[in-house]
Amino acid sequence: MLTKPKLPTSEELLLDYARRLDRHREGRRALWLHLSRLARQNRHESNIRLAANLLRPLARRFQGEVFQLTSGDIVVCLKDPEERMIDSVLFDVRFSFAQDPLMKRVDAEGPDAYLTIYDIGRAHAAFAAAAARACAPGGSAPAAPERAEEELGTARLILSRAELRAKASAGPLPGHVETSQGRIAIERLLERQVIARLEGRHVARRWGWREHVRALALDAFEPLATAVARHQMTKGEAFAEIERLLLGGWADLLSTESTGRHLLLIRTETLISAEFLVFDRWLEDKRLDRPAIGFVAEDVLGDRETADYVRGFLRERGYRFGLADLSLADLAGAGAALSGMMFLEIAASGEISKEVASRLGRAIGELGAEAVLATGIATQASLDSVFKAGIRLVSGPAVRV
């Protein structure tokens, strides 16, 4: 009987990778995240896997690899990475474990408590030795750096909670942003549509506003547009970058429009960013009502774990949240993604079949008549169709109040 070959462990793969880097040192860096030092209750495999998933887009962007070790540590190897992107992703990881004693130590002692950064060009031997120790029987993560700074490189401290509080309390928030096309008012980069309530087959009154970054906004940020065209990043990742740039001014726009409710469509990547923490703190300091947050459907369907984590954070902070921009075709397979959501936004520009209407009826029964929104309504026929399906909130070119 043939036996399956023994698969290499993550530690063995890391050691092999470290040895191969000896021939390709220039511009390479490695981040060793000591998540094995987290409190036991926070070292659950799903939590470590979520942290690894947060790091994978960085590895894809900078021709690298992510190694999730059995100890709970994560190692990320990168080629010519951008410092600001490293900082942004590391903040997201820290945010994931913000209540852990290890991260509280980071605030007081600096990042060496949880992170070692190796400049492979200067410190390949140190990195390879650390990989070898992790691979050895009973191997452990590398100790906090004791070698000379010039050998290991240094880990830069990213935004601390104190800095976030200071930034969140500062004002006024920016009303413009610098782009490849010059200085542009933030409101010009946002799409704003009225949400109305139907009574009978006619629009009766304004219910609120639906807001998101315009599709054409990408053209204003040439480096991002170029990266998308070259397949160096996805369009979703590019729009998340733009959202983070606009969040401060977006919050200011919310404060000047006090009438009606606000529904913001925001990428999951943005919701776990430092900029969203600042946005949230600013709303709290100004005692403004928090807007409803629409998860972009493709984000939730593509990465349920991250979406579940963000959903818990939003619930704790008092946000309403739901699944947004879901197509009629995807409704049938969205049962798991809808679980725990407070509302549903469906793209319903076309005719609604009896089968889809039945599914919508079940969603309305579970969520409530004012928790299902139909978007993209462009004709009276579409209005009639969604009304017949039991939907009472609508948005789109044909919706005017």
C-alpha positions, 0 to 999 in steps of 0.5 A: 500500500502506498503511503502519502509522503510526509508534508513539510511543516511551516517551520521547514518551509521557512528554513528552506526559504531563509536559506534560499534568500542567501542568494537574493538578499538585496531589498528583502525584509522579514517581519517576525510577529511574536504572536506566541506571546499572546495570552492563551485565550487569544492564541486560538488558531482562528485568531492567528489565521485571521492575523495571517490573512491580514498580512497576505495582501502585503506579501502578494503586493511585495513578492513575498511569503507568509509562514504561520508557525505552529507556535503561533508566530507569523513570519512575513518575507517581503521584497522592496516593501513600502514603509507606510504599507507595512505600518498600516498592516501591522496596525491592523494586526495590533488592532485585532489583539488590542485588548491582549496584555502583549499589545498593552506592553507594546504601547509602553515599551515599543514594538520589540515586545511583539515584532522583530524586523530583519533587514535580510541584506545585512542580517541574513545570518541572524534570520536564518539562525532564527528560522533554524531554531524554530525548525529544531525539535522544541524550537522556539521563536527568536528572542527579542533582538539583543544584537546591534541595531545595525545588524537586525534593523529596527522596528518602527513604532506605528500609531499608538493609542495616544497618537490616535486620540490626539489625531482624532481630537485635532481639527478641523478635518480636511475638506480636500485631498491631494490627488494626481489631478491636483487638490480635489474636494472630498465630496466630489469623490463621493457618490451620494444617492437619496434613499426613499420610502415607498408608499403604494407604488410611489416614492413618498419621502426621503428616508436617508442617504446612501454614500460610497466612493465614486467609481471614477475616483480611481482616475484621480489617483494615478499610482493606484490606477496603474497598480490595478492595471498592472495587476499589482493590486485588486480594484477592491484594494485600491478603493480601500486605499482611497476610502482611508484617505477620504475618511476624515473629510467624510466624517466632517460631511456627516456632521454638516448633514444632520437630516436623515440617516446615512448608509456608508458602503465601505470595504472590509480592509478600510474597516480594520484600518487605523483611519477608521479608528480615528473616524470612529473616535471623531464621531464619538468626540463630536457626539454624532450619530454613527452611520450604518455601515454596508459591507461590500458583498464581495468582501464578505463572500470572499473572506468571512473570517475578517468580516465576522471580526469587523462585525463584532467591533462595529456591534460593540461601537454601536453601528448598524451594519448589513450586507450591501451591493448584493446582486439578485444572482448571488442572493441564493448563496448568501445565506451564511454571509447574511447571518448576523447582519442587521440589513440587506441591500440588493442591486435590483435594477432588473425584473425580480423573478418569483423565486428571487421574490420568495427569497426576498420575502424571507429576508424581509420576514427576518430583518423587517420591512425597513431593513431591506433596500433595493438599489439601482432603481432606474425605471417605474417598472423596477419600482413596481417590481420591488414593491411587489416583492415587499421592499419598501426602501429604494435608491437609484436614478428613478428615485427622486423626492 
